[in-house]
Amino acid sequence: MEELKPVNSHHQNDDVDTENEDDKPMLSSQALAALQEFLAEQNQNLEAETPESESHTVALVSENWRLSQFWYDAVTAETIASEVVSLCSNSDSRVACIACPTLYAYLKKIGPNVAAQILEYDERFEQYGSDFTFYDYNQPEDLPLELKHAFSVVIADPPYLSKECLEKITQTVSFLARPGDSFVLLLTGEVQKDRAAKLLGLRPCGFRPRHSSKLGNEFCLFTNYDPK
């Protein structure tokens, strides 16, 4: 911040009359203290209005590339989590997150009261307690019966961009979703567009997910409804 300098309305020569130095206007000690207090308060307000660069991020365990784990960046995770929260308008809304721990973590940050379940092969996510269900996509319906047709929103992020993987994920989505009135969101490569339409009746929307690690494949968000 620039220093405050007294302003004199009269132009002065460069040569200053030292005899008049004592005649320059000075702030009283009370006025100076009040000014300093005002400036300090203004600085505090500016700091409060400036978000920290990392304040919007959520801590996650490290990616395990051998399990095909690539976390979404903060903007992607926040955008989709906010969309999911908007879909949970009823008190009985429940969300299933299939192989997408990033979205689960941000969903619990943005909508802590939303009932969400994370289905994951990586047992490190047992840290989420009863919200965690072990899931192996090779056994798509090997899940607790209490989860069958229990979810109004199902989000899936298949770990592999293969026909077999998406077919099995489709079985899991059908197992979890409430028949006829569930919102389905699928995050996967653009190359899966035709399969997503055929298997799940999903269409790509304009939003493009991004990952913290730069991936070569273009990703899309596919849905069975028109996002707002």
Order of alpha helices (4+ residues) and beta strands (2+ residues): alpha-alpha-beta-alpha-beta-beta-beta-alpha-beta-alpha-beta-beta
